[in-house]
Amino acid sequence: MDFYGKVQIARRDSAAAWFKRAADAAAAASGWIEITYLGEQALSLTGPVTGARYNFGWRGATLPVDRRDAPTLLLRDDLRVSGQ
């Protein structure tokens, strides 16, 4: 392999490492919060940030909710952070 081929491989590997670090940082920053539903009927919500669907099927149902969606969902009176 010539010099330019080695440079291209180094650039590709470097870019792949950067994207992996960025993806890992995003995953660590997002995380999950367990939320419990206290309402009487089944409830389906869409996360305002991620667009994820959260389906609480019964009173006491607990789901992992993306941290980015949690603040808005917790504005509802019938949702609580688990253990609180």
PyMOL Python script that loads the backbone (N, CA, C, O; Angstrom):
from pymol import cmd

cmd.read_pdbstr("""\
ATOM      1  N   MET A   1       0.847  -1.162   0.000  1.00  0.00           N
ATOM      2  CA  MET A   1       0.000   0.000   0.000  1.00  0.00           C
ATOM      3  C   MET A   1       0.899   1.232   0.000  1.00  0.00           C
ATOM      4  O   MET A   1       1.901   1.297   0.711  1.00  0.00           O
ATOM      5  N   ASP A   2       0.513   2.198  -0.811  1.00  0.00           N
ATOM      6  CA  ASP A   2       1.322   3.415  -0.899  1.00  0.00           C
ATOM      7  C   ASP A   2       0.957   4.392   0.229  1.00  0.00           C
ATOM      8  O   ASP A   2       0.050   4.132   1.019  1.00  0.00           O
ATOM      9  N   PHE A   3       1.664   5.494   0.287  1.00  0.00           N
ATOM     10  CA  PHE A   3       1.486   6.500   1.329  1.00  0.00           C
ATOM     11  C   PHE A   3       0.054   7.034   1.356  1.00  0.00           C
ATOM     12  O   PHE A   3      -0.536   7.146   2.431  1.00  0.00           O
ATOM     13  N   TYR A   4      -0.514   7.366   0.196  1.00  0.00           N
ATOM     14  CA  TYR A   4      -1.856   7.949   0.137  1.00  0.00           C
ATOM     15  C   TYR A   4      -2.929   6.958   0.585  1.00  0.00           C
ATOM     16  O   TYR A   4      -3.935   7.351   1.177  1.00  0.00           O
ATOM     17  N   GLY A   5      -2.716   5.693   0.305  1.00  0.00           N
ATOM     18  CA  GLY A   5      -3.644   4.665   0.782  1.00  0.00           C
ATOM     19  C   GLY A   5      -3.648   4.598   2.301  1.00  0.00           C
ATOM     20  O   GLY A   5      -4.696   4.445   2.927  1.00  0.00           O
ATOM     21  N   LYS A   6      -2.448   4.717   2.888  1.00  0.00           N
ATOM     22  CA  LYS A   6      -2.351   4.705   4.356  1.00  0.00           C
ATOM     23  C   LYS A   6      -3.015   5.945   4.960  1.00  0.00           C
ATOM     24  O   LYS A   6      -3.648   5.863   6.013  1.00  0.00           O
ATOM     25  N   VAL A   7      -2.872   7.079   4.300  1.00  0.00           N
ATOM     26  CA  VAL A   7      -3.495   8.316   4.790  1.00  0.00           C
ATOM     27  C   VAL A   7      -5.015   8.173   4.752  1.00  0.00           C
ATOM     28  O   VAL A   7      -5.696   8.573   5.696  1.00  0.00           O
ATOM     29  N   GLN A   8      -5.552   7.607   3.673  1.00  0.00           N
ATOM     30  CA  GLN A   8      -7.003   7.428   3.570  1.00  0.00           C
ATOM     31  C   GLN A   8      -7.523   6.499   4.665  1.00  0.00           C
ATOM     32  O   GLN A   8      -8.577   6.754   5.247  1.00  0.00           O
ATOM     33  N   ILE A   9      -6.800   5.441   4.942  1.00  0.00           N
ATOM     34  CA  ILE A   9      -7.213   4.512   5.999  1.00  0.00           C
ATOM     35  C   ILE A   9      -7.171   5.218   7.354  1.00  0.00           C
ATOM     36  O   ILE A   9      -8.079   5.056   8.170  1.00  0.00           O
ATOM     37  N   ALA A  10      -6.122   5.996   7.592  1.00  0.00           N
ATOM     38  CA  ALA A  10      -6.006   6.723   8.855  1.00  0.00           C
ATOM     39  C   ALA A  10      -7.157   7.713   9.018  1.00  0.00           C
ATOM     40  O   ALA A  10      -7.712   7.835  10.111  1.00  0.00           O
ATOM     41  N   ARG A  11      -7.523   8.416   7.955  1.00  0.00           N
ATOM     42  CA  ARG A  11      -8.644   9.357   8.017  1.00  0.00           C
ATOM     43  C   ARG A  11      -9.951   8.634   8.300  1.00  0.00           C
ATOM     44  O   ARG A  11     -10.756   9.077   9.119  1.00  0.00           O
ATOM     45  N   ARG A  12     -10.152   7.517   7.614  1.00  0.00           N
ATOM     46  CA  ARG A  12     -11.386   6.751   7.809  1.00  0.00           C
ATOM     47  C   ARG A  12     -11.478   6.259   9.248  1.00  0.00           C
ATOM     48  O   ARG A  12     -12.523   6.389   9.885  1.00  0.00           O
ATOM     49  N   ASP A  13     -10.391   5.694   9.760  1.00  0.00           N
ATOM     50  CA  ASP A  13     -10.383   5.183  11.126  1.00  0.00           C
ATOM     51  C   ASP A  13     -10.584   6.311  12.131  1.00  0.00           C
ATOM     52  O   ASP A  13     -11.281   6.142  13.131  1.00  0.00           O
ATOM     53  N   SER A  14      -9.983   7.437  11.868  1.00  0.00           N
ATOM     54  CA  SER A  14     -10.121   8.587  12.746  1.00  0.00           C
ATOM     55  C   SER A  14     -11.558   9.093  12.748  1.00  0.00           C
ATOM     56  O   SER A  14     -12.089   9.421  13.809  1.00  0.00           O
ATOM     57  N   ALA A  15     -12.192   9.162  11.596  1.00  0.00           N
ATOM     58  CA  ALA A  15     -13.585   9.601  11.505  1.00  0.00           C
ATOM     59  C   ALA A  15     -14.503   8.606  12.206  1.00  0.00           C
ATOM     60  O   ALA A  15     -15.432   9.012  12.906  1.00  0.00           O
ATOM     61  N   ALA A  16     -14.256   7.315  12.029  1.00  0.00           N
ATOM     62  CA  ALA A  16     -15.071   6.299  12.682  1.00  0.00           C
ATOM     63  C   ALA A  16     -14.949   6.410  14.195  1.00  0.00           C
ATOM     64  O   ALA A  16     -15.946   6.277  14.905  1.00  0.00           O
ATOM     65  N   ALA A  17     -13.754   6.649  14.691  1.00  0.00           N
ATOM     66  CA  ALA A  17     -13.549   6.804  16.134  1.00  0.00           C
ATOM     67  C   ALA A  17     -14.288   8.040  16.649  1.00  0.00           C
ATOM     68  O   ALA A  17     -14.876   8.002  17.730  1.00  0.00           O
ATOM     69  N   TRP A  18     -14.262   9.133  15.885  1.00  0.00           N
ATOM     70  CA  TRP A  18     -14.953  10.352  16.298  1.00  0.00           C
ATOM     71  C   TRP A  18     -16.459  10.107  16.376  1.00  0.00           C
ATOM     72  O   TRP A  18     -17.099  10.506  17.349  1.00  0.00           O
ATOM     73  N   PHE A  19     -17.031   9.456  15.359  1.00  0.00           N
ATOM     74  CA  PHE A  19     -18.466   9.175  15.367  1.00  0.00           C
ATOM     75  C   PHE A  19     -18.842   8.258  16.527  1.00  0.00           C
ATOM     76  O   PHE A  19     -19.891   8.441  17.144  1.00  0.00           O
ATOM     77  N   LYS A  20     -17.995   7.272  16.828  1.00  0.00           N
ATOM     78  CA  LYS A  20     -18.275   6.377  17.953  1.00  0.00           C
ATOM     79  C   LYS A  20     -18.260   7.153  19.262  1.00  0.00           C
ATOM     80  O   LYS A  20     -19.137   6.957  20.104  1.00  0.00           O
ATOM     81  N   ARG A  21     -17.282   8.029  19.447  1.00  0.00           N
ATOM     82  CA  ARG A  21     -17.231   8.841  20.670  1.00  0.00           C
ATOM     83  C   ARG A  21     -18.467   9.732  20.777  1.00  0.00           C
ATOM     84  O   ARG A  21     -19.041   9.872  21.857  1.00  0.00           O
ATOM     85  N   ALA A  22     -18.874  10.327  19.671  1.00  0.00           N
ATOM     86  CA  ALA A  22     -20.053  11.199  19.680  1.00  0.00           C
ATOM     87  C   ALA A  22     -21.312  10.402  20.023  1.00  0.00           C
ATOM     88  O   ALA A  22     -22.147  10.868  20.798  1.00  0.00           O
ATOM     89  N   ALA A  23     -21.452   9.218  19.458  1.00  0.00           N
ATOM     90  CA  ALA A  23     -22.620   8.382  19.741  1.00  0.00           C
ATOM     91  C   ALA A  23     -22.628   7.932  21.204  1.00  0.00           C
ATOM     92  O   ALA A  23     -23.678   7.920  21.847  1.00  0.00           O
ATOM     93  N   ASP A  24     -21.462   7.565  21.723  1.00  0.00           N
ATOM     94  CA  ASP A  24     -21.365   7.155  23.126  1.00  0.00           C
ATOM     95  C   ASP A  24     -21.723   8.306  24.063  1.00  0.00           C
ATOM     96  O   ASP A  24     -22.408   8.103  25.066  1.00  0.00           O
ATOM     97  N   ALA A  25     -21.265   9.504  23.740  1.00  0.00           N
ATOM     98  CA  ALA A  25     -21.568  10.678  24.569  1.00  0.00           C
ATOM     99  C   ALA A  25     -23.063  10.980  24.541  1.00  0.00           C
ATOM    100  O   ALA A  25     -23.646  11.304  25.576  1.00  0.00           O
ATOM    101  N   ALA A  26     -23.678  10.879  23.391  1.00  0.00           N
ATOM    102  CA  ALA A  26     -25.119  11.135  23.279  1.00  0.00           C
ATOM    103  C   ALA A  26     -25.912  10.112  24.084  1.00  0.00           C
ATOM    104  O   ALA A  26     -26.885  10.463  24.751  1.00  0.00           O
ATOM    105  N   ALA A  27     -25.500   8.857  24.022  1.00  0.00           N
ATOM    106  CA  ALA A  27     -26.198   7.814  24.777  1.00  0.00           C
ATOM    107  C   ALA A  27     -26.047   8.038  26.274  1.00  0.00           C
ATOM    108  O   ALA A  27     -27.006   7.865  27.026  1.00  0.00           O
ATOM    109  N   ALA A  28     -24.857   8.418  26.712  1.00  0.00           N
ATOM    110  CA  ALA A  28     -24.636   8.664  28.135  1.00  0.00           C
ATOM    111  C   ALA A  28     -25.419   9.872  28.616  1.00  0.00           C
ATOM    112  O   ALA A  28     -25.921   9.883  29.740  1.00  0.00           O
ATOM    113  N   ALA A  29     -25.525  10.880  27.781  1.00  0.00           N
ATOM    114  CA  ALA A  29     -26.240  12.099  28.170  1.00  0.00           C
ATOM    115  C   ALA A  29     -27.743  11.863  28.230  1.00  0.00           C
ATOM    116  O   ALA A  29     -28.437  12.464  29.050  1.00  0.00           O
ATOM    117  N   SER A  30     -28.246  10.986  27.362  1.00  0.00           N
ATOM    118  CA  SER A  30     -29.694  10.790  27.345  1.00  0.00           C
ATOM    119  C   SER A  30     -30.125   9.956  28.543  1.00  0.00           C
ATOM    120  O   SER A  30     -30.813  10.475  29.421  1.00  0.00           O
ATOM    121  N   GLY A  31     -29.757   8.719  28.610  1.00  0.00           N
ATOM    122  CA  GLY A  31     -30.138   7.873  29.729  1.00  0.00           C
ATOM    123  C   GLY A  31     -31.642   7.666  29.815  1.00  0.00           C
ATOM    124  O   GLY A  31     -32.397   8.074  28.933  1.00  0.00           O
ATOM    125  N   TRP A  32     -32.058   7.025  30.899  1.00  0.00           N
ATOM    126  CA  TRP A  32     -33.464   6.677  31.090  1.00  0.00           C
ATOM    127  C   TRP A  32     -33.878   6.983  32.507  1.00  0.00           C
ATOM    128  O   TRP A  32     -33.065   6.946  33.430  1.00  0.00           O
ATOM    129  N   ILE A  33     -35.162   7.290  32.672  1.00  0.00           N
ATOM    130  CA  ILE A  33     -35.760   7.491  33.979  1.00  0.00           C
ATOM    131  C   ILE A  33     -36.988   6.594  34.041  1.00  0.00           C
ATOM    132  O   ILE A  33     -37.767   6.539  33.089  1.00  0.00           O
ATOM    133  N   GLU A  34     -37.166   5.891  35.153  1.00  0.00           N
ATOM    134  CA  GLU A  34     -38.356   5.056  35.324  1.00  0.00           C
ATOM    135  C   GLU A  34     -39.507   5.940  35.792  1.00  0.00           C
ATOM    136  O   GLU A  34     -39.389   6.651  36.790  1.00  0.00           O
ATOM    137  N   ILE A  35     -40.622   5.890  35.061  1.00  0.00           N
ATOM    138  CA  ILE A  35     -41.797   6.687  35.383  1.00  0.00           C
ATOM    139  C   ILE A  35     -42.986   5.751  35.599  1.00  0.00           C
ATOM    140  O   ILE A  35     -43.196   4.804  34.841  1.00  0.00           O
ATOM    141  N   THR A  36     -43.755   6.037  36.647  1.00  0.00           N
ATOM    142  CA  THR A  36     -44.922   5.234  37.002  1.00  0.00           C
ATOM    143  C   THR A  36     -46.193   6.014  36.703  1.00  0.00           C
ATOM    144  O   THR A  36     -46.281   7.214  36.958  1.00  0.00           O
ATOM    145  N   TYR A  37     -47.176   5.302  36.154  1.00  0.00           N
ATOM    146  CA  TYR A  37     -48.463   5.890  35.792  1.00  0.00           C
ATOM    147  C   TYR A  37     -49.459   5.662  36.931  1.00  0.00           C
ATOM    148  O   TYR A  37     -49.591   4.542  37.424  1.00  0.00           O
ATOM    149  N   LEU A  38     -50.162   6.725  37.352  1.00  0.00           N
ATOM    150  CA  LEU A  38     -51.107   6.647  38.461  1.00  0.00           C
ATOM    151  C   LEU A  38     -52.561   6.827  38.029  1.00  0.00           C
ATOM    152  O   LEU A  38     -53.453   6.866  38.877  1.00  0.00           O
ATOM    153  N   GLY A  39     -52.811   6.937  36.733  1.00  0.00           N
ATOM    154  CA  GLY A  39     -54.171   7.155  36.235  1.00  0.00           C
ATOM    155  C   GLY A  39     -55.022   5.904  36.263  1.00  0.00           C
ATOM    156  O   GLY A  39     -54.558   4.827  36.637  1.00  0.00           O
ATOM    157  N   GLU A  40     -56.275   6.057  35.862  1.00  0.00           N
ATOM    158  CA  GLU A  40     -57.245   4.964  35.902  1.00  0.00           C
ATOM    159  C   GLU A  40     -57.340   4.197  34.576  1.00  0.00           C
ATOM    160  O   GLU A  40     -57.525   2.980  34.582  1.00  0.00           O
ATOM    161  N   GLN A  41     -57.216   4.889  33.456  1.00  0.00           N
ATOM    162  CA  GLN A  41     -57.340   4.275  32.128  1.00  0.00           C
ATOM    163  C   GLN A  41     -55.953   4.125  31.503  1.00  0.00           C
ATOM    164  O   GLN A  41     -54.999   4.775  31.929  1.00  0.00           O
ATOM    165  N   ALA A  42     -55.852   3.266  30.494  1.00  0.00           N
ATOM    166  CA  ALA A  42     -54.592   3.137  29.756  1.00  0.00           C
ATOM    167  C   ALA A  42     -54.239   4.493  29.139  1.00  0.00           C
ATOM    168  O   ALA A  42     -55.120   5.282  28.797  1.00  0.00           O
ATOM    169  N   LEU A  43     -52.947   4.745  29.005  1.00  0.00           N
ATOM    170  CA  LEU A  43     -52.480   6.037  28.489  1.00  0.00           C
ATOM    171  C   LEU A  43     -51.346   5.810  27.507  1.00  0.00           C
ATOM    172  O   LEU A  43     -50.410   5.064  27.795  1.00  0.00           O
ATOM    173  N   SER A  44     -51.423   6.451  26.347  1.00  0.00           N
ATOM    174  CA  SER A  44     -50.339   6.428  25.359  1.00  0.00           C
ATOM    175  C   SER A  44     -49.889   7.858  25.113  1.00  0.00           C
ATOM    176  O   SER A  44     -50.707   8.742  24.859  1.00  0.00           O
ATOM    177  N   LEU A  45     -48.600   8.074  25.189  1.00  0.00           N
ATOM    178  CA  LEU A  45     -48.022   9.398  24.965  1.00  0.00           C
ATOM    179  C   LEU A  45     -46.876   9.291  23.981  1.00  0.00           C
ATOM    180  O   LEU A  45     -46.249   8.241  23.843  1.00  0.00           O
ATOM    181  N   THR A  46     -46.611  10.399  23.296  1.00  0.00           N
ATOM    182  CA  THR A  46     -45.448  10.486  22.408  1.00  0.00           C
ATOM    183  C   THR A  46     -44.462  11.446  23.032  1.00  0.00           C
ATOM    184  O   THR A  46     -44.824  12.561  23.408  1.00  0.00           O
ATOM    185  N   GLY A  47     -43.205  11.016  23.144  1.00  0.00           N
ATOM    186  CA  GLY A  47     -42.174  11.883  23.698  1.00  0.00           C
ATOM    187  C   GLY A  47     -41.965  13.096  22.805  1.00  0.00           C
ATOM    188  O   GLY A  47     -41.793  12.950  21.595  1.00  0.00           O
ATOM    189  N   PRO A  48     -41.976  14.296  23.386  1.00  0.00           N
ATOM    190  CA  PRO A  48     -41.859  15.509  22.580  1.00  0.00           C
ATOM    191  C   PRO A  48     -40.489  15.706  21.945  1.00  0.00           C
ATOM    192  O   PRO A  48     -40.376  16.384  20.924  1.00  0.00           O
ATOM    193  N   VAL A  49     -39.461  15.132  22.525  1.00  0.00           N
ATOM    194  CA  VAL A  49     -38.107  15.305  21.988  1.00  0.00           C
ATOM    195  C   VAL A  49     -37.726  14.151  21.071  1.00  0.00           C
ATOM    196  O   VAL A  49     -37.258  14.365  19.952  1.00  0.00           O
ATOM    197  N   THR A  50     -37.928  12.919  21.552  1.00  0.00           N
ATOM    198  CA  THR A  50     -37.477  11.749  20.797  1.00  0.00           C
ATOM    199  C   THR A  50     -38.519  11.199  19.845  1.00  0.00           C
ATOM    200  O   THR A  50     -38.180  10.505  18.886  1.00  0.00           O
ATOM    201  N   GLY A  51     -39.795  11.502  20.099  1.00  0.00           N
ATOM    202  CA  GLY A  51     -40.856  10.926  19.287  1.00  0.00           C
ATOM    203  C   GLY A  51     -41.196   9.501  19.677  1.00  0.00           C
ATOM    204  O   GLY A  51     -42.000   8.851  19.009  1.00  0.00           O
ATOM    205  N   ALA A  52     -40.588   9.002  20.757  1.00  0.00           N
ATOM    206  CA  ALA A  52     -40.851   7.633  21.224  1.00  0.00           C
ATOM    207  C   ALA A  52     -42.273   7.532  21.763  1.00  0.00           C
ATOM    208  O   ALA A  52     -42.800   8.489  22.331  1.00  0.00           O
ATOM    209  N   ARG A  53     -42.892   6.362  21.581  1.00  0.00           N
ATOM    210  CA  ARG A  53     -44.233   6.118  22.115  1.00  0.00           C
ATOM    211  C   ARG A  53     -44.096   5.435  23.470  1.00  0.00           C
ATOM    212  O   ARG A  53     -43.353   4.466  23.620  1.00  0.00           O
ATOM    213  N   TYR A  54     -44.821   5.953  24.444  1.00  0.00           N
ATOM    214  CA  TYR A  54     -44.847   5.377  25.785  1.00  0.00           C
ATOM    215  C   TYR A  54     -46.277   4.925  26.057  1.00  0.00           C
ATOM    216  O   TYR A  54     -47.191   5.748  26.105  1.00  0.00           O
ATOM    217  N   ASN A  55     -46.472   3.621  26.234  1.00  0.00           N
ATOM    218  CA  ASN A  55     -47.801   3.048  26.429  1.00  0.00           C
ATOM    219  C   ASN A  55     -47.917   2.501  27.854  1.00  0.00           C
ATOM    220  O   ASN A  55     -47.377   1.441  28.172  1.00  0.00           O
ATOM    221  N   PHE A  56     -48.629   3.240  28.698  1.00  0.00           N
ATOM    222  CA  PHE A  56     -48.896   2.814  30.064  1.00  0.00           C
ATOM    223  C   PHE A  56     -50.239   2.088  30.025  1.00  0.00           C
ATOM    224  O   PHE A  56     -51.277   2.716  29.816  1.00  0.00           O
ATOM    225  N   GLY A  57     -50.224   0.784  30.222  1.00  0.00           N
ATOM    226  CA  GLY A  57     -51.417  -0.023  30.029  1.00  0.00           C
ATOM    227  C   GLY A  57     -52.363  -0.086  31.217  1.00  0.00           C
ATOM    228  O   GLY A  57     -53.523  -0.464  31.052  1.00  0.00           O
ATOM    229  N   TRP A  58     -51.899   0.276  32.419  1.00  0.00           N
ATOM    230  CA  TRP A  58     -52.727   0.160  33.618  1.00  0.00           C
ATOM    231  C   TRP A  58     -52.154   1.032  34.725  1.00  0.00           C
ATOM    232  O   TRP A  58     -51.012   1.484  34.648  1.00  0.00           O
ATOM    233  N   ARG A  59     -52.963   1.261  35.757  1.00  0.00           N
ATOM    234  CA  ARG A  59     -52.506   2.009  36.922  1.00  0.00           C
ATOM    235  C   ARG A  59     -51.327   1.274  37.557  1.00  0.00           C
ATOM    236  O   ARG A  59     -51.395   0.066  37.786  1.00  0.00           O
ATOM    237  N   GLY A  60     -50.269   1.990  37.834  1.00  0.00           N
ATOM    238  CA  GLY A  60     -49.073   1.391  38.425  1.00  0.00           C
ATOM    239  C   GLY A  60     -48.045   0.917  37.407  1.00  0.00           C
ATOM    240  O   GLY A  60     -46.960   0.472  37.782  1.00  0.00           O
ATOM    241  N   ALA A  61     -48.377   1.009  36.122  1.00  0.00           N
ATOM    242  CA  ALA A  61     -47.414   0.600  35.089  1.00  0.00           C
ATOM    243  C   ALA A  61     -46.185   1.506  35.165  1.00  0.00           C
ATOM    244  O   ALA A  61     -46.304   2.723  35.308  1.00  0.00           O
ATOM    245  N   THR A  62     -45.009   0.895  35.069  1.00  0.00           N
ATOM    246  CA  THR A  62     -43.751   1.635  35.119  1.00  0.00           C
ATOM    247  C   THR A  62     -42.987   1.385  33.831  1.00  0.00           C
ATOM    248  O   THR A  62     -42.815   0.243  33.407  1.00  0.00           O
ATOM    249  N   LEU A  63     -42.529   2.474  33.212  1.00  0.00           N
ATOM    250  CA  LEU A  63     -41.784   2.369  31.950  1.00  0.00           C
ATOM    251  C   LEU A  63     -40.492   3.169  32.039  1.00  0.00           C
ATOM    252  O   LEU A  63     -40.428   4.181  32.737  1.00  0.00           O
ATOM    253  N   PRO A  64     -39.461   2.712  31.329  1.00  0.00           N
ATOM    254  CA  PRO A  64     -38.266   3.554  31.185  1.00  0.00           C
ATOM    255  C   PRO A  64     -38.560   4.637  30.145  1.00  0.00           C
ATOM    256  O   PRO A  64     -39.011   4.341  29.039  1.00  0.00           O
ATOM    257  N   VAL A  65     -38.303   5.877  30.509  1.00  0.00           N
ATOM    258  CA  VAL A  65     -38.567   7.020  29.638  1.00  0.00           C
ATOM    259  C   VAL A  65     -37.257   7.750  29.394  1.00  0.00           C
ATOM    260  O   VAL A  65     -36.486   7.979  30.326  1.00  0.00           O
ATOM    261  N   ASP A  66     -37.008   8.108  28.167  1.00  0.00           N
ATOM    262  CA  ASP A  66     -35.798   8.857  27.825  1.00  0.00           C
ATOM    263  C   ASP A  66     -35.756  10.155  28.628  1.00  0.00           C
ATOM    264  O   ASP A  66     -36.759  10.863  28.726  1.00  0.00           O
ATOM    265  N   ARG A  67     -34.590  10.463  29.203  1.00  0.00           N
ATOM    266  CA  ARG A  67     -34.425  11.672  30.026  1.00  0.00           C
ATOM    267  C   ARG A  67     -34.847  12.942  29.305  1.00  0.00           C
ATOM    268  O   ARG A  67     -35.327  13.884  29.935  1.00  0.00           O
ATOM    269  N   ARG A  68     -34.674  12.973  28.008  1.00  0.00           N
ATOM    270  CA  ARG A  68     -35.021  14.178  27.260  1.00  0.00           C
ATOM    271  C   ARG A  68     -36.532  14.381  27.163  1.00  0.00           C
ATOM    272  O   ARG A  68     -36.994  15.513  27.019  1.00  0.00           O
ATOM    273  N   ASP A  69     -37.302  13.304  27.239  1.00  0.00           N
ATOM    274  CA  ASP A  69     -38.755  13.399  27.195  1.00  0.00           C
ATOM    275  C   ASP A  69     -39.361  13.588  28.582  1.00  0.00           C
ATOM    276  O   ASP A  69     -40.447  14.153  28.711  1.00  0.00           O
ATOM    277  N   ALA A  70     -38.677  13.125  29.611  1.00  0.00           N
ATOM    278  CA  ALA A  70     -39.231  13.071  30.962  1.00  0.00           C
ATOM    279  C   ALA A  70     -39.758  14.403  31.497  1.00  0.00           C
ATOM    280  O   ALA A  70     -40.866  14.416  32.033  1.00  0.00           O
ATOM    281  N   PRO A  71     -39.039  15.524  31.388  1.00  0.00           N
ATOM    282  CA  PRO A  71     -39.555  16.757  31.997  1.00  0.00           C
ATOM    283  C   PRO A  71     -40.949  17.143  31.499  1.00  0.00           C
ATOM    284  O   PRO A  71     -41.787  17.581  32.288  1.00  0.00           O
ATOM    285  N   THR A  72     -41.197  16.987  30.228  1.00  0.00           N
ATOM    286  CA  THR A  72     -42.515  17.336  29.690  1.00  0.00           C
ATOM    287  C   THR A  72     -43.571  16.331  30.140  1.00  0.00           C
ATOM    288  O   THR A  72     -44.674  16.727  30.517  1.00  0.00           O
ATOM    289  N   LEU A  73     -43.255  15.047  30.106  1.00  0.00           N
ATOM    290  CA  LEU A  73     -44.232  14.038  30.523  1.00  0.00           C
ATOM    291  C   LEU A  73     -44.580  14.192  31.998  1.00  0.00           C
ATOM    292  O   LEU A  73     -45.724  13.965  32.393  1.00  0.00           O
ATOM    293  N   LEU A  74     -43.609  14.573  32.810  1.00  0.00           N
ATOM    294  CA  LEU A  74     -43.850  14.709  34.247  1.00  0.00           C
ATOM    295  C   LEU A  74     -44.682  15.933  34.610  1.00  0.00           C
ATOM    296  O   LEU A  74     -45.005  16.130  35.782  1.00  0.00           O
ATOM    297  N   LEU A  75     -45.030  16.750  33.634  1.00  0.00           N
ATOM    298  CA  LEU A  75     -45.952  17.854  33.893  1.00  0.00           C
ATOM    299  C   LEU A  75     -47.370  17.332  34.149  1.00  0.00           C
ATOM    300  O   LEU A  75     -48.201  18.039  34.720  1.00  0.00           O
ATOM    301  N   ARG A  76     -47.640  16.103  33.728  1.00  0.00           N
ATOM    302  CA  ARG A  76     -48.950  15.490  33.957  1.00  0.00           C
ATOM    303  C   ARG A  76     -49.071  15.087  35.443  1.00  0.00           C
ATOM    304  O   ARG A  76     -48.097  14.649  36.057  1.00  0.00           O
ATOM    305  N   ASP A  77     -50.259  15.240  35.996  1.00  0.00           N
ATOM    306  CA  ASP A  77     -50.498  14.885  37.398  1.00  0.00           C
ATOM    307  C   ASP A  77     -50.493  13.388  37.642  1.00  0.00           C
ATOM    308  O   ASP A  77     -50.300  12.948  38.776  1.00  0.00           O
ATOM    309  N   ASP A  78     -50.704  12.596  36.597  1.00  0.00           N
ATOM    310  CA  ASP A  78     -50.816  11.148  36.777  1.00  0.00           C
ATOM    311  C   ASP A  78     -49.524  10.381  36.469  1.00  0.00           C
ATOM    312  O   ASP A  78     -49.554   9.155  36.357  1.00  0.00           O
ATOM    313  N   LEU A  79     -48.401  11.075  36.332  1.00  0.00           N
ATOM    314  CA  LEU A  79     -47.103  10.430  36.116  1.00  0.00           C
ATOM    315  C   LEU A  79     -46.134  10.877  37.197  1.00  0.00           C
ATOM    316  O   LEU A  79     -46.089  12.055  37.552  1.00  0.00           O
ATOM    317  N   ARG A  80     -45.357   9.935  37.719  1.00  0.00           N
ATOM    318  CA  ARG A  80     -44.376  10.218  38.754  1.00  0.00           C
ATOM    319  C   ARG A  80     -43.085   9.458  38.461  1.00  0.00           C
ATOM    320  O   ARG A  80     -43.103   8.386  37.856  1.00  0.00           O
ATOM    321  N   VAL A  81     -41.966  10.031  38.900  1.00  0.00           N
ATOM    322  CA  VAL A  81     -40.707   9.292  38.857  1.00  0.00           C
ATOM    323  C   VAL A  81     -40.849   8.134  39.828  1.00  0.00           C
ATOM    324  O   VAL A  81     -41.276   8.341  40.964  1.00  0.00           O
ATOM    325  N   SER A  82     -40.507   6.934  39.419  1.00  0.00           N
ATOM    326  CA  SER A  82     -40.655   5.748  40.275  1.00  0.00           C
ATOM    327  C   SER A  82     -39.884   5.928  41.569  1.00  0.00           C
ATOM    328  O   SER A  82     -38.767   6.446  41.583  1.00  0.00           O
ATOM    329  N   GLY A  83     -40.499   5.491  42.651  1.00  0.00           N
ATOM    330  CA  GLY A  83     -39.859   5.574  43.956  1.00  0.00           C
ATOM    331  C   GLY A  83     -40.081   6.903  44.654  1.00  0.00           C
ATOM    332  O   GLY A  83     -39.555   7.113  45.747  1.00  0.00           O
ATOM    333  N   GLN A  84     -40.842   7.803  44.056  1.00  0.00           N
ATOM    334  CA  GLN A  84     -41.097   9.098  44.706  1.00  0.00           C
ATOM    335  C   GLN A  84     -42.559   9.259  45.023  1.00  0.00           C
ATOM    336  O   GLN A  84     -42.962  10.285  45.570  1.00  0.00           O
TER     337      GLN A  84
END
""", "prot")
cmd.dss("prot")
cmd.show_as("cartoon", "prot")
cmd.util.cbc("prot")
cmd.orient("prot")
